Amino acid sequence: MKNSIDLTTRIKEKAFEEGFDAVGIAKVPGSSRIKLRTASLERWLHAGHHAKMEWMKSPRRKDIESMLQGVKSVLAVGLNYYVDTDRTSKDISIAKYGWGKDYHKIIEKKLKKIGKFLETERPNSKWKICVDTSAFLDKAWAEEAGIGWIGKHSNIINSEIGSWMFLGHLLSTEVLEADKPSKAICGECEKCIEACPTKAIEEPFIINSYKCLAYHTLENRDQELPEDIVNKIGNWIAGCDICQDVCPWNQKDIPSTIEPDLQPSEWILNMTKQDLLSWSDSKWKEKLKNSALKRIKPWMWRRNINSVSKNT
């Protein structure tokens, strides 16, 4: 017991040293809440709310053992990506998650250092890194590890950081001391539901991707966006922050991230519709080289920008 407590303390200290803002640990298989979240995923998929994101159907998402055989513990970490700054142009908007460099690589690099640290402490242990591209219930395990609760907009909310938080997980075969799971404290607030222009949050915690601006600007590969989406797109050309912008937990005095790689790219702060529409495919590729937004192809950027223009 003493050894596991000591190792748990040092792993958490290492995670904070790497710059993570929220750190917690869950034991596998977790509480009954993990089963409830898994069942909720099944209902969401059965309703077709995943739209064309077929990867969400991966059976591995329902079985943590399929990610790492013999897994005993999950280290959950949160990285604040809020930046307290304004863009010069207001005619188009990009969700805050895409302002800096690719967060997947940032988190993986930090978690790999923690994994290597764990190897030195327990040479026979195994570990695996999971970010949101993994077939893994990342929000459910973040909640289970106590770093935040799942809000009605489906994002993890931390009482200090709000919901401007990237998630990462390190699965381990070591037995570590677990933290208490987070309690959901959104209460009766439904500001996110009320603010969504397309009513994509059909009920608390349930997002219908077919109605979601973020889904259509990031994932939809059709040449034209649906008319009802174009009519409600506002100025969003990549993602959408509306449900997070109105969340009371994001109205607090949230610290601006000091992570160098999450500071906004210059083009993000100064972009205009006219400038972006003039960019060639090669220029788009250059600008998006180290960005999580590179999933949006140049023709999709033009489609999204033109959709915004139709709506203004």
C-alpha positions in Angstrom: 0.0 0.0 0.0 2.8 2.4 1.0 4.6 1.8 -2.3 1.5 2.4 -4.4 0.7 5.6 -2.5 4.3 6.8 -3.0 4.3 6.0 -6.7 0.9 7.6 -7.2 2.2 10.8 -5.6 5.3 10.9 -7.7 3.4 10.3 -11.0 1.0 13.1 -10.2 3.9 15.4 -9.4 5.5 14.5 -12.7 2.3 15.2 -14.5 2.1 18.7 -13.0 5.7 19.2 -13.8 5.0 18.5 -17.5 2.5 21.3 -17.5 -0.9 19.6 -17.1 -3.5 21.6 -15.2 -5.7 18.8 -13.9 -4.5 15.4 -12.8 -6.4 12.4 -11.4 -6.3 8.6 -11.2 -9.1 6.0 -11.7 -9.0 2.3 -10.9 -10.0 -0.2 -13.6 -12.8 -1.4 -14.1 -14.1 1.8 -12.5 -17.4 2.5 -10.8 -20.9 1.7 -12.1 -20.8 5.0 -13.9 -18.4 3.6 -16.5 -21.1 1.0 -17.4 -23.7 3.7 -17.5 -21.6 5.9 -19.9 -20.9 2.8 -22.1 -24.6 2.1 -22.3 -25.2 5.8 -23.1 -22.8 5.5 -26.0 -24.6 2.5 -27.3 -27.9 4.4 -27.3 -26.2 7.4 -29.0 -24.9 5.2 -31.7 -28.1 3.3 -32.2 -29.9 6.6 -32.7 -27.4 7.5 -35.4 -26.2 10.6 -33.7 -22.6 9.9 -34.7 -23.6 10.8 -38.3 -20.8 9.5 -40.6 -18.2 9.2 -37.9 -18.0 5.4 -38.2 -14.9 5.1 -36.1 -17.1 5.9 -33.1 -18.6 2.4 -33.5 -15.3 0.6 -32.6 -16.0 -2.1 -30.1 -12.7 -1.3 -28.4 -14.3 1.8 -27.0 -16.4 -0.4 -24.7 -13.5 -2.5 -23.4 -10.5 -0.9 -21.8 -8.7 -4.2 -21.7 -8.6 -4.1 -25.5 -6.4 -1.0 -25.2 -3.9 -2.4 -22.8 -4.0 -6.0 -21.5 -3.8 -6.2 -17.8 -4.6 -2.5 -17.3 -5.2 -1.6 -13.6 -5.1 2.2 -13.5 -5.8 5.2 -15.6 -4.0 8.5 -15.2 -6.3 11.3 -16.5 -4.8 14.7 -17.3 -6.3 18.0 -18.5 -4.5 20.7 -20.3 -5.9 24.2 -20.3 -6.1 25.8 -23.8 -7.9 29.0 -23.0 -6.1 32.1 -24.3 -7.2 35.5 -23.1 -6.8 37.4 -26.4 -9.0 38.8 -29.1 -8.7 38.4 -32.9 -8.6 41.5 -35.1 -11.2 40.3 -37.5 -14.7 39.3 -36.4 -16.2 38.2 -39.7 -15.0 34.6 -39.3 -14.3 32.4 -36.3 -12.3 29.3 -35.5 -12.9 27.3 -32.4 -10.3 27.9 -29.7 -9.1 24.3 -29.7 -7.5 25.0 -33.1 -5.7 28.2 -32.3 -2.3 26.7 -31.4 -0.4 23.7 -32.5 -1.8 20.2 -32.7 -2.8 19.3 -29.1 -2.6 15.5 -29.8 1.2 15.8 -30.3 1.6 18.1 -27.3 -0.2 15.8 -25.0 1.4 12.6 -26.3 4.9 14.1 -25.8 4.1 15.0 -22.2 2.5 11.6 -21.4 5.4 9.8 -23.0 7.7 11.4 -20.5 5.4 10.2 -17.7 5.4 6.7 -19.2 9.2 6.6 -19.3 9.3 7.8 -15.7 7.0 4.9 -14.8 9.3 2.5 -16.6 12.2 3.6 -14.4 10.1 3.1 -11.3 8.5 -0.2 -12.4 10.5 -1.8 -15.2 8.1 -4.6 -15.7 5.0 -2.4 -16.0 3.2 -1.6 -19.3 1.6 1.6 -20.3 -0.3 3.1 -23.2 -1.2 6.7 -24.2 -4.7 7.6 -25.2 -5.9 10.9 -26.6 -9.2 11.7 -28.2 -8.3 9.9 -31.4 -8.1 6.6 -29.5 -11.1 4.1 -29.3 -11.5 5.0 -25.6 -14.2 6.6 -23.4 -11.9 9.6 -22.6 -14.6 11.8 -21.0 -16.0 9.0 -18.9 -12.6 8.1 -17.5 -11.7 11.8 -17.0 -14.9 12.1 -14.9 -14.1 8.8 -13.1 -10.6 10.1 -12.2 -12.0 13.2 -10.7 -10.6 15.9 -13.0 -14.0 17.2 -14.1 -17.6 16.2 -14.8 -19.4 15.8 -18.2 -21.5 18.9 -18.8 -24.8 19.1 -20.6 -22.8 20.2 -23.7 -20.9 16.9 -23.4 -17.6 18.5 -22.6 -15.6 17.9 -19.4 -16.0 20.8 -17.0 -13.3 21.5 -14.3 -14.3 23.9 -11.5 -11.0 25.9 -12.0 -10.4 25.7 -15.7 -14.0 25.5 -17.0 -14.4 23.4 -20.2 -11.4 24.8 -22.1 -9.4 21.6 -21.5 -7.8 19.0 -23.6 -7.8 15.5 -22.2 -5.2 12.8 -22.2 -4.9 9.4 -20.5 -2.1 7.1 -19.6 -3.2 3.5 -19.0 -1.0 1.5 -16.7 -0.7 -2.1 -15.5 0.4 -0.7 -12.1 -2.1 -0.5 -9.2 -2.3 3.2 -8.2 -4.4 5.0 -5.6 -7.6 6.3 -7.2 -9.2 9.7 -6.7 -12.9 10.2 -6.1 -14.9 10.5 -9.2 -16.3 14.0 -10.0 -19.9 14.9 -9.2 -21.9 16.6 -12.0 -22.9 20.0 -10.7 -24.5 21.7 -13.7 -27.7 21.7 -11.8 -30.7 23.1 -13.5 -28.6 25.3 -15.9 -29.4 24.7 -19.6 -27.7 27.7 -21.1 -25.7 25.6 -23.5 -28.8 23.9 -24.7 -30.7 27.2 -25.2 -27.8 28.9 -27.0 -27.1 26.2 -29.6 -28.4 27.7 -32.9 -29.2 24.4 -34.5 -30.6 22.7 -31.4 -27.9 20.0 -31.7 -28.0 19.4 -28.0 -31.3 17.5 -28.2 -31.4 16.8 -24.5 -28.8 17.1 -21.7 -25.5 15.3 -22.7 -26.9 14.2 -26.1 -25.4 15.8 -29.2 -26.9 15.0 -32.6 -23.9 15.4 -34.9 -26.1 15.9 -37.9 -27.2 19.2 -36.4 -23.8 20.3 -35.0 -21.9 23.1 -36.6 -18.6 21.7 -35.4 -19.4 18.3 -37.0 -20.2 19.9 -40.4 -17.3 22.3 -40.5 -14.8 19.7 -39.4 -16.0 16.3 -40.5 -18.6 16.7 -43.3 -17.0 15.7 -46.6 -19.9 16.7 -48.9 -19.3 19.5 -51.4 -22.1 21.6 -50.0 -23.3 21.9 -46.4 -27.0 21.3 -45.7 -29.1 24.4 -46.1 -30.3 24.4 -42.5 -26.7 24.4 -41.3 -25.7 27.2 -43.7 -28.6 29.3 -42.4 -27.4 28.9 -38.8 -23.6 28.8 -39.3 -23.0 32.4 -38.2 -19.3 33.1 -38.7 -17.9 29.7 -37.8 -15.6 28.2 -40.4 -13.9 25.6 -38.2 -15.6 24.1 -35.1 -17.9 26.1 -32.9 -17.5 27.4 -29.3 -21.1 28.7 -28.6 -22.1 26.1 -26.0 -18.8 26.6 -24.2 -18.9 30.4 -24.5 -22.2 30.6 -22.6 -21.3 28.1 -19.9 -21.2 29.8 -16.5 -18.1 27.8 -15.5 -16.3 29.6 -18.4 -17.4 33.0 -17.2 -15.1 32.9 -14.3 -11.6 34.3 -14.2 -10.0 31.4 -16.1 -6.2 31.5 -16.3 -4.8 32.0 -19.8 -2.6 29.0 -20.8 1.2 29.5 -20.6 1.9 26.5 -22.8 4.0 27.9 -25.6 2.7 25.5 -28.3 -0.9 26.5 -27.5 -0.4 30.2 -28.2 -2.5 31.4 -31.2 -0.9 31.3 -34.6 -0.6 34.8 -36.2 -2.8 33.9 -39.1 -5.6 32.8 -36.7 -5.6 36.2 -35.0 -5.5 38.3 -38.1 -7.4 36.2 -40.7 -10.1 37.6 -43.0 -12.5 35.9 -45.4 -10.9 37.6 -48.3 -7.4 36.6 -47.3 -8.2 32.9 -46.7 -10.2 32.6 -50.0 -7.1 33.7 -51.9 -4.9 31.0 -50.4 -3.7 28.2 -52.7 -3.8 24.5 -51.6 -0.1 24.6 -50.9 -0.4 27.7 -48.7 -3.1 26.0 -46.7 -0.9 23.0 -46.3 1.9 25.2 -45.1 -0.2 27.0 -42.6 -1.8 23.9 -41.2 1.3 21.8 -41.0 1.5 21.6 -37.2 -2.2 22.2 -36.6 -5.1 20.0 -35.4 -7.1 21.8 -38.1 -5.2 20.0 -40.9 -8.1 17.5 -40.9 -10.0 20.3 -42.8 -8.9 20.1 -46.4 -8.4 23.3 -48.4 -11.6 22.8 -50.4 -13.5 22.4 -47.2 -12.2 25.7 -45.8 -13.4 27.4 -49.0 -16.8 25.7 -48.7 -17.1 26.7 -45.1 -16.1 30.3 -45.7 -18.5 30.6 -48.7 -21.2 29.2 -46.5 -20.5 31.9 -44.0 -20.7 34.5 -46.8 -24.1 33.2 -47.8 -25.3 33.6 -44.3 -24.2 37.3 -44.0 
